[in-house]
């Protein structure tokens, strides 16, 4: 008889954060996420929204999830987004967040509080309209900025996510930080990840590390490191303007310079009903098959699968992956 795998690994990690990708469809085609020839429509085997809800309910109750982040593709493209969000709001999870490119936020922001979505991460890689369009292929900077304003109007916590690429938007970092501080939101600079369309060559050419980002910010602001929360992906810094009175904080997700794998508590469920325990691993677990079982039979099987997924986590740092973020969610 197979012995159950532990719910914690040698680093005492356990799954507490669940990222749910609602769809692979997206209205953007960012170069660091999507292969040039890749289709942006939803996958033909995407789960019915009722089944996705049931699957997430099962994972939350079995794993003891404490935080859900709704991702995609672009999650707001899902035709039943509000139905899903309202169902997630009924789960015994203290924190529910959303990651989006911001295009459709003006349609949905007024509903977020009722769905307990109190934190939204908005992808924003440049404030230059032409560069924004070039980076996203199809995006509109004005619509994303309108989306940010709609969140602030509703009192929703906003974080701006910027993937840093040397040849593309390195010169955009300081204007983005200025904008974030003026709006009273946190800007987070993400080190480029070697996964999906980012091969070794393009990674080497475009990667910008933590120290170079801090050097750039320090040219305009006085920078002081803040205490990092347990299991956090971002290093936080307090800044004060050298030539004005702007103050606030920003973050750097330094997955290469300062790996955080040893404290990672993240689990991912895709729109196809597949579960991933680690971005570095191509190993996925098709847990949608559990939907045909009664809860009493499905839970012990899922516990074993969760133990297997935990074993796929890297011990030290992200090693790269061929899988695109479009499939796994941000």
C-alpha positions in Angstrom: 0.0 0.0 0.0 1.4 3.4 -1.0 2.3 5.6 1.9 0.7 9.1 2.0 3.2 11.8 1.2 3.6 14.5 3.9 1.5 17.7 3.8 4.7 19.6 4.5 8.1 19.1 2.9 11.6 19.3 4.4 11.4 23.2 4.2 8.1 23.1 6.2 6.3 24.4 3.1 2.6 23.8 2.7 0.0 25.1 0.2 -1.8 28.1 1.5 -2.1 30.4 -1.6 -4.2 29.2 -4.5 -4.0 30.8 -8.0 -6.9 30.0 -10.2 -6.6 30.6 -13.9 -10.2 31.2 -15.2 -9.3 31.1 -18.9 -6.4 31.1 -21.4 -8.1 33.7 -23.4 -6.5 37.2 -23.4 -6.8 40.4 -25.3 -3.1 41.1 -24.8 -0.2 39.2 -26.3 2.8 40.3 -24.2 6.1 39.1 -25.5 7.2 37.6 -22.2 4.0 35.6 -21.9 2.8 34.5 -25.3 4.6 32.8 -28.2 4.3 34.7 -31.4 2.1 32.1 -33.1 0.0 31.4 -30.1 -3.8 31.7 -30.2 -5.4 33.9 -27.5 -8.8 32.3 -27.4 -10.0 30.0 -24.7 -9.0 26.3 -24.8 -11.7 24.0 -26.2 -11.4 21.8 -23.1 -11.9 24.7 -20.7 -14.0 23.5 -17.7 -17.6 24.7 -17.4 -17.7 27.4 -14.8 -19.8 25.3 -12.4 -17.1 22.6 -12.6 -14.3 25.0 -12.0 -16.1 26.3 -8.9 -16.7 22.8 -7.5 -13.0 22.0 -8.1 -11.8 25.1 -6.3 -14.2 24.4 -3.4 -12.7 20.9 -3.1 -9.1 22.2 -3.2 -9.8 25.0 -0.7 -11.4 22.6 1.8 -8.9 19.8 1.4 -5.7 21.9 1.4 -6.7 24.5 3.9 -6.2 27.4 1.5 -6.0 30.9 3.0 -5.7 33.0 0.0 -7.1 32.9 -3.6 -5.8 34.9 -6.5 -7.9 34.9 -9.6 -5.8 35.0 -12.8 -5.8 34.1 -16.5 -5.2 34.7 -19.4 -7.3 37.7 -18.8 -9.9 36.6 -16.1 -12.3 39.4 -16.8 -12.9 37.9 -20.3 -14.6 34.9 -18.8 -18.3 35.1 -19.5 -19.2 33.9 -16.1 -16.6 35.9 -14.1 -19.0 37.4 -11.6 -20.7 34.0 -11.0 -17.3 32.5 -10.2 -16.2 35.5 -8.1 -19.4 35.4 -6.1 -19.0 31.6 -5.5 -15.4 32.1 -4.3 -16.6 34.8 -1.9 -18.6 32.2 -0.1 -15.5 30.1 0.6 -13.8 30.2 4.1 -10.8 32.1 2.6 -9.7 35.3 4.4 -8.1 36.9 1.3 -9.3 37.1 -2.4 -7.4 39.0 -5.0 -7.3 39.4 -8.8 -4.6 39.9 -11.4 -5.6 41.7 -14.6 -4.3 43.8 -17.5 -6.9 46.4 -16.5 -8.8 46.8 -19.8 -12.2 45.7 -18.5 -11.9 47.0 -14.9 -14.4 49.9 -15.5 -17.1 47.3 -16.1 -16.4 45.2 -13.0 -14.8 47.4 -10.3 -18.1 48.3 -8.7 -18.9 44.6 -8.1 -15.6 43.7 -6.4 -16.4 44.5 -2.8 -19.5 42.3 -3.0 -17.2 39.5 -4.2 -14.7 40.2 -1.4 -12.0 41.1 -4.1 -10.2 43.8 -2.1 -6.8 43.6 -3.8 -6.1 43.9 -7.5 -2.8 43.6 -9.3 -2.7 45.5 -12.6 -0.1 44.7 -15.3 1.4 47.9 -16.5 4.8 47.8 -18.2 5.0 51.4 -19.4 3.3 54.8 -19.3 4.3 55.5 -22.9 1.2 54.8 -25.1 3.2 53.5 -28.1 5.5 51.4 -26.0 2.5 50.0 -24.0 0.9 49.0 -27.3 4.1 47.5 -28.6 4.6 45.4 -25.5 1.0 44.2 -25.2 0.4 44.0 -29.0 -3.3 44.9 -28.6 -3.6 46.9 -25.4 -4.8 50.4 -24.8 -2.9 52.4 -22.1 -5.9 54.8 -21.6 -8.2 51.9 -20.8 -5.8 50.4 -18.3 -5.4 53.7 -16.6 -9.1 54.2 -16.5 -9.3 50.8 -14.9 -6.9 51.8 -12.2 -8.9 54.9 -11.4 -12.1 52.9 -11.2 -10.5 50.7 -8.5 -9.3 53.7 -6.5 -12.8 55.2 -6.7 -14.1 51.9 -5.1 -11.4 51.9 -2.4 -9.8 48.7 -3.8 -6.1 48.1 -3.0 -4.1 48.4 -6.2 -0.6 47.1 -7.0 1.0 47.8 -10.4 3.1 45.0 -11.8 5.8 45.8 -14.3 8.0 43.1 -15.9 11.4 44.7 -16.4 13.1 44.2 -19.8 16.4 45.9 -20.6 15.7 46.5 -24.4 12.1 47.3 -23.9 11.0 49.3 -20.8 14.0 49.8 -18.5 13.7 53.6 -19.1 10.0 53.4 -18.0 10.7 52.4 -14.4 11.1 55.8 -12.8 8.0 57.3 -14.5 6.0 54.2 -13.4 7.2 54.6 -9.8 6.4 58.4 -9.9 2.9 57.6 -11.1 2.4 54.9 -8.4 3.5 57.2 -5.6 1.3 60.0 -6.8 -1.7 57.6 -6.9 -0.8 56.1 -3.5 -0.4 52.6 -4.9 2.5 50.2 -4.8 4.5 49.6 -7.9 6.3 46.2 -8.1 9.1 45.5 -10.6 9.3 41.9 -11.7 12.6 40.4 -12.7 12.2 38.6 -16.1 11.6 34.8 -15.9 13.1 32.3 -18.3 9.9 30.6 -19.2 7.5 30.2 -22.2 8.7 32.4 -25.1 11.7 33.7 -23.1 14.6 31.5 -24.2 18.1 31.6 -22.8 19.3 34.1 -25.4 16.5 36.6 -24.9 16.7 36.2 -21.2 20.4 37.0 -21.1 19.8 40.1 -23.3 16.8 41.5 -21.4 17.3 40.5 -17.8 17.7 43.3 -15.3 18.4 42.3 -11.7 17.5 43.7 -8.3 20.7 45.7 -7.7 20.5 47.5 -11.0 16.8 48.3 -10.3 17.7 49.7 -6.9 20.6 51.7 -8.4 18.2 53.3 -10.9 15.6 54.1 -8.2 18.3 55.5 -5.9 19.2 58.0 -8.6 15.9 59.8 -7.8 14.8 58.5 -4.4 16.4 57.7 -1.0 15.7 53.9 -0.6 15.4 52.0 2.6 14.6 48.2 2.7 11.5 47.3 4.7 10.8 44.1 6.6 9.6 41.3 4.3 6.5 39.4 5.2 6.7 35.5 5.6 6.1 33.7 2.2 6.2 37.1 0.3 7.4 37.1 -3.2 8.3 40.8 -3.2 11.1 42.6 -1.4 9.7 45.9 -0.2 11.4 49.3 -0.1 10.5 52.7 1.4 11.4 55.7 -0.8 11.6 59.4 -0.3 12.0 61.8 -3.2 15.3 63.7 -3.4 13.8 66.7 -5.2 10.2 66.6 -4.1 8.1 65.4 -1.2 6.8 62.1 -2.7 7.1 59.2 -0.4 5.8 55.6 -0.3 6.9 52.1 -1.0 7.6 49.8 -4.0 8.5 46.2 -4.4 10.9 44.0 -6.4 10.0 40.4 -7.2 13.6 39.2 -7.5 13.0 35.6 -8.4 16.5 35.3 -9.8 18.6 37.7 -7.6 16.9 36.8 -4.3 15.1 33.4 -4.8 12.1 32.8 -2.6 11.4 29.2 -3.5 12.2 27.8 0.0 9.2 29.7 1.4 6.8 29.3 -1.5 3.2 28.3 -0.5 1.6 28.7 -3.9 -0.5 26.2 -5.7 -2.1 26.6 -9.2 -5.3 25.3 -10.8 -5.8 25.9 -14.5 -8.9 26.5 -16.5 -8.5 22.9 -17.7 -8.7 21.5 -14.2 -5.0 20.7 -14.0 -3.0 21.4 -10.8 0.6 22.6 -10.7 2.7 22.7 -7.6 5.7 24.7 -9.1 6.3 27.0 -12.1 9.6 25.2 -12.7 8.0 21.8 -13.1 6.1 20.6 -16.2 4.4 18.0 -13.9 0.7 18.6 -13.7 -2.1 16.7 -12.0 -5.4 16.4 -13.8 -7.6 16.8 -10.8 -10.8 17.5 -12.8 -11.2 13.7 -12.8 -12.2 14.0 -9.1 -15.4 15.8 -10.0 -17.1 12.5 -10.7 -16.6 11.4 -7.1 -18.5 12.2 -4.0 -16.6 14.6 -1.7 -15.9 11.9 0.9 -14.1 9.8 -1.8 -12.4 12.7 -3.6 -10.8 14.4 -0.5 -8.4 11.5 0.5 -7.3 11.1 -3.2 -6.7 14.9 -3.5 -4.7 14.8 -0.3 -2.3 12.3 -1.9 -2.1 14.4 -5.0 -1.3 17.5 -3.0 1.6 15.7 -1.4 2.9 14.7 -4.8 2.5 18.3 -6.1 4.4 19.6 -3.1 7.4 17.3 -4.0 7.7 19.1 -7.4 8.6 22.4 -5.7 12.2 23.6 -6.2 14.3 23.8 -3.1 16.3 26.9 -3.9 15.4 28.8 -7.0 13.4 28.9 -10.2 15.1 26.9 -12.9 13.1 28.0 -15.9 10.2 26.3 -17.7 8.9 25.9 -21.2 5.3 26.4 -20.0 3.8 29.8 -20.7 2.2 32.0 -18.0 -0.8 32.0 -20.3 -1.6 28.4 -19.2 -0.6 28.7 -15.6 -1.8 32.1 -14.6 0.3 35.0 -13.2 
